C-alpha cells in the first residue's frame, strides 16, 4: 500500500492467457471451496484471451475476489464469468451469500472496512485485499466494480484494457446481475 500511496508502484508487463490464469486460480482454490461445500462454475469464452499486463498483480486480484466469494457465499455456488471486447477483458466473480447493503457499495474498497464486523472471519485477513485489488486494477488503467444486496450475495467485476495502460474503448458487456438494481 505504501508504494501505491507514494505513486511508485510499477507494472511488470508480460503477455499471458487470461483464461488460463483464471482456470489456474480456480484450480488452486478448488480445495478451499470443496472444504466449504462450494461449487466454482466458470463461464469462459472457449478460447485463449491473450493480454499484456502484470500477471502477478492480475493474479492477486483474481485470488482475492475468488477467496472472498468462497468465504462469504455461505455454501452457495460461485460463478466466474469472462467477457471480452476489442479493447478490454472482464472477469466477474458472483457469489450468492451474505452480500452487503447498497450503502456499503461505496465503502467496500476502503482500507480495513468490513461489511459485517460481527462476522468471525474463518481465514483471517487484514481488510486490505479489495483496496489493494482496486489499486492494482487502476495501475493497468482498469476498473474494479462491486454490486451487492443483503442475502443475495455480491458481484465483483474486474475490467482491464487488453494492453496495460491502454484505453478501454469498447465497453465490455456489464456483468451486473439482473437482481441487483443499478447504483
Steps between C-alpha positions, in 0.01 A plus 500: 500500500787737572620465138153589377485798737842622387397444135810289436328166431605370157366234269705209367313448176503165322265329257290221646175313451239645738274194463784267604580726798137497617489121461822464703367722779179296513699177507724630780197600709296188420591327828401804707168515316442126537570518876222758521266301276516766230486436128710728276342541154696658214333654197784579261520584130634159394828634366812679621489870580855636478556829683807708590496572871679435828406134550598506870267792576212360291536165675494676839173672406341175379607302806365770730164511322469121492607453862253764619221342294574158649513641852175695479291274275357300793529172310334631184662472156745763375476599134803630312439659159752623243374751242695688233486787255749622241681718752434336836443185701285456809477236771190490717490312831149451638405336827152442642585545867462766765559794264506859619255788504484767230666759724798268551562498123669837544729373780587147391841608361594709806802382695417283803124528440281192544135460409422300814727567797322240714576217259799294609739456211591140438832567324613826662591799290594863537212673322739624232435247222236693307677834534823343370303334219348834401845663490637212292212540253554876479873453433395318182255782417225252584195494723374293792129532569275348767131437547331329791176449682449358847406135472549495121878505488766711340634544149841645419616577146860563401534673162845544345617646171655232278829690533582639846468876502284491188155646464185294539346627175221247463312439822499135597146382559412587856503186707257654750249245630140559399379471861718795611360838398751756374670711763 
